[in-house]
């Protein structure tokens, strides 16, 4: 019996303790989790290199440890935070990257220090600075000899990041040249090296692209040309002044394998003039470091250039044409150099004009123009006509009584003799011409004429053009008037 009472008592005691433990006394419930949120949503757009303040709040962090700030994107540079850790409710400054990242976006993330599994993120699109423009400080050269270098400079405007430009080049071949360096700051020069050989299509396109905004760039086309003139005969003309006054010259020289193999030239000034041969010895053709050509024509005539050598600098415009400057102390003159396409004898109606000084009175300016109808070695006077203006004294539709044309020599040089009518008031005059092609002849006045003037002029004034190329029928002269 005693044993049963003891067991019942113990059971009651255990039950009483169990009920007491279920009463109102007990421990506190589990606290709520930490939460992270932005005080205000970060901006959806931000310009490169600009800043914005971003604030985050941390809830239920009994340690009050604050947050850490990070940024990610598809590029190496995604921007920065300062500071990288802040207390809850304190702003961090985010600075956008200097360059637009891949896909144009970055992701900013704020993470609880106490619980790194709790964070908030936002996406920001990085945009270019408004108004960025790219231009060349000086326009790249239109032509460049293969293998030669040139300096190029690009200027970037309205780029708050001041990130400069990257340089690139494209062409129709695999090798288009190179840049050193390939990146420059705004207004910083790079050196472009032309390809070693002329590319397909002969031209390359050089391009300077803004680093900050790759949609903004400047580009230019450069024609790559041979280092020396291709083989052939070249016709030149120059007009300007020498120590005696007005000066004109025209001539031809032949290039073979980069060397001058011979030629001839005529010149006239207020002291006279001459026809000279151009021998191989002493004549030369070379390429300057800037890609221009230097041409030395050794005439042996003390009246030409310096000590008988006419020196010409040529800036190549195309494989068959160059702009030239006399580059010696003999004269200050400019003109053109053209590859001769034909030296066949002229035939048909040619329009011409000449200008210069009156031989009878060198203070007077004389201009003569008209049409010469050439038939073999003679001039068809019935279809030829001329006008002139001698410092205000003019005559129109004057006829010729006779005329002759020599057969071209091996360099395409011809002489033309014209005899105006007595009523015109003009004496006989002659022209020395160098045939450029089927429709052009560069002219200067022949010294052995009776006019004894100094005639030549600008490009158009020294060029003969077949009338038929202008779509005109040969003109019949009107009744002479003075």
Protein Blocks (a to p, Z undefined) as FASTA:
>chain_A
ZZmmmmmmmmmmmmmmmmmmmmmnopcddddddddddfbdcdfbdcehiacddddddehi
lnonopadddddfbfbnbjcddfbdcehiacdddddfbdcehhiacdddddfklmmbccd
ddddddddehiacddfbacdfbdcehiacddddddehilklnopadddddfbfbnbjcdd
fbdcehiacdddddfbdcehhiacdddddfklmmbccddddddddfbdcedddddddddd
dfklpaddddddddeehiafbdcdddddfkbccdddddfehpacdddfkopacddddehp
akgcjehiacdddddfbfkbccddddbfkbccdddddddfbfcdcedjdddddddddfkl
mkbccddddddddehjaccfklgccdddeehiacehiacfbdcdddddfkopacdddddd
fklopacdddddddfblmbccddddfkbmkopacebdfklmcccdfklnopacddddddd
ZZ
